Amino acid sequence: MPNATPHPIAQKNFKLGTMALNALSHVLFLLLLAFAMSHVASAGDPDITSDFVLPPNATVVDGSFFTFTGLRMAVNAAPPKAFTAFKATMAEFPALNGQSVSYAILMFPAGTVNPPHTHPRAAELLFLVDGFLEVGFVDTTNKLYTQRLQPGDMFVFPKGLVHFQYCSSQGPAVAISAFGSASAGTVSVPGSVFTTGIDDDILAKSFKTDVATIQMIKSGLAPKA
């Protein structure tokens, strides 16, 4: 018996059903994509569901828990001999856990530099208290943005971008940096490239130079005995 030809109404309903399924699949895909992108866009310190986070096994705290005295040594201190950063991050100040903020005091003797580095988990907002600084960062198109700062100036280094600060030979400088994370992290460009064991041949090819030059750079970055 030959197959019966589907009724026109049944064919129409089948097509409408297929279109509806395709449309639903498309909507679900867009919702999943939007959900994933929202998580990427909001990546950073996780939100907490309490006023603050206590250390393990702690049940009672007082005002001292929310006080950090580790930066007292930087107040009215003589300029150090090398660039020095005094940090107040979650590692040094546990009360910052979950608060998405941290600080650092940066002290520059004349002619010193805070070498190119990144903060993978936060932007940095720098406020220059004293002296002069040359600052800059490189965006993802390899464009360099630089500025000469004087006391009272602020400069923002976008999250995750390579940046630096340089104090000229005119005199020492002091700056305060705020971060939008309790643990912004610091990745030193010279350190991560030349002091982590990457093969000399790979580095020589990457920088279009020879192994002897790479080894010379590595020796200059090696910790002093």
N, C-alpha and C positions, 0 to 999 in steps of 0.2 A: 504494500500500500504506500503510495507516494507520501512524503512529508507534507503536512498541511502548512500552508502559508500563514505566518503569524497575522493575527488581526491587526489592522492599522492602529487601533487604539492601544493594543498591547505593545506594538513597536514604539509608539510615542511615549508610553509610560516607561519603557525600558531605557530609552534615550534620556528621558528626564531624570530617571534614577541614577544613570551613569554620570550625567552632568552634575547632579547633586553630590555624589560621592567624590568626584574630582574637585569640586569647589570646597567641600569639607576638608579633603586632604590638603588642599592649598592653604586654607585658613589655619589648620593645625600646624603645618610647616612654618607659616609666618609667625604664629604664636610661639613655637619652640625657638625659632631664630631670635625673636625679640627677647625671649626669656634669657637665652644664652648671652646675647649682646648686653643686656642689662647687668648681668653678673660680671661680665668683663669690664664694663664701664664703671661699675661700683667697686671694683677690686681694690683692696686696701685693708686697713684694720677692720676686723669684724665688729659688728654692733654687739653691745652687751645688753642683757635684759635685767640688769641691776644697776644701782647707783654707782657702784665701784666694785672692783674685784679684789678680794682678800687673798693674801698668800696662802699656800697650803697649810692646813692645820691651825690657821689663825681664826679666832672666834670673836675677840674683843680688840678694838683698835681705838686710838685717840688721835688728837691733832698731830702728834709727832709722825704718824704714818703718812700724813699728807704734806710733810715738810721735808725738804731736801737741803742739806747744808754743804753739799760737796762742791759748790761753786764759790764758797767763801774765799778759797785760796786764790781765786782769779781776781778778786777785788783789790785794787791798789797794789797788785803784784808788779814786780819789776819785769820788764820785757824778757821773755826767755831767749835762749841762744838759738833756738830753732822754732819753726812753726809748731804751735801747740794748740790742741783742741780739748777743752774741758766740756765733757758731755753730761747731760741729764736726760738719759733715755730710760726705757723700761728696765734695762739691765742694772742701771745704777739707782733708779728711783721706782721701785715696784708699784707705787700708787698710780703710775701712769698707765698701767695695764688696762686696755679698753678705752682710754681717753683720747686716743688719736692725736696726741701732741707730744713734742719733746723739744729740747733746746740744746744749744752748744755755744760756748764762748770761744771765739777764734782769736788767737794772739799771734801777730806777725812781727818778728824783728825785721829791720830794714833789709830789703833785698831777698826776702824769702817768698816761697810760693806754697800754696795748697795745691798739689799736683792734680791734673785732670782726673776726675772721678765721677761716679754716679750715685744717686740714692734711689734704688729700685722701687721703694714703697712710698715715697713722698716727695712733694715739691719742697723747696727750701726758700724761705724768705729771710734775706740777710739785711741787717740794719748796722750801718757803720757808725761806731761810737767815736772813734778817734783815728787820726791819720788819713791816708789815702790808699785806695785799692784800685787795681785794674782787674775787672771781672769779665767773665764771658762764658757762653755756652754754645754748643753746636746742635742744631736741630737734625731731624731725620733726613733732611735733604742735603746735609753737610754744609749748611750755611752757618757762619760764625756771627754771633751777636756779642759785641763788647761794649763796655762802658767804664769810664773813670769815675769813681765815687769819692765824695768828700763827706766829712762828718754830718750826720743827719739824713743821709741818703739811704734809700732801700732799693733792693734789687731782688727779683724773683728768678730762681732757677727751676724751670719746669721739671716735673716728675720724670725721673729715669734718664734725663739727657746728660751727656758729658759736659762738665763745667769745671772752672778753676777760679782761683783768686790769687793775685800777685801784689805784693807790697814792694813798691819801688825803693830806691836807696835814700829817699828823702827822710825817712824816719819810720818808727814802728807804727803799727795799726792794731786796733781792737774792734772786733765785730761780734754781734750776737745773731745767731741763726735760729729760726723757728722752723719746725718740721710738722707736716700734717700726718704724723704717725708716731706712735710710741716707740717704734723700732724701725726707723727709716732705712737702715742698712747703708753701708758705704762700700763701694766697689772701686778700688784704685785701678786706674787704667794701666800705669806702669807695672804695678804689683801683679795684677791679674794676668798680664801678658808675659812678663819676663821673670817672674819669681815663682811660678806655679808648676814648673816642670815641663812646659811645652817644648817639644824637640827643637833643637837649634836649627836643623835643616828646614823644618816647617816655618819657623820664624824668619829665617833668611829668605825663603821664597816669598813669604807673605809681605815682607818689607822691601823686597827687591834689593837685597844686599847680600853680604857673605857671612859665613858662620863666625869668623873672627870678630866682626863688628857686633854681632849679637852677643857673643861671649863678653865683649868689652862692656856692653850696656848692662848685662847681667851682673858683672863684677862690681859695677858702680852702684847697683841697687842692693847688693848683698848686705846683710846686717853687719855693722862694724863690731869687731871683737872687743 
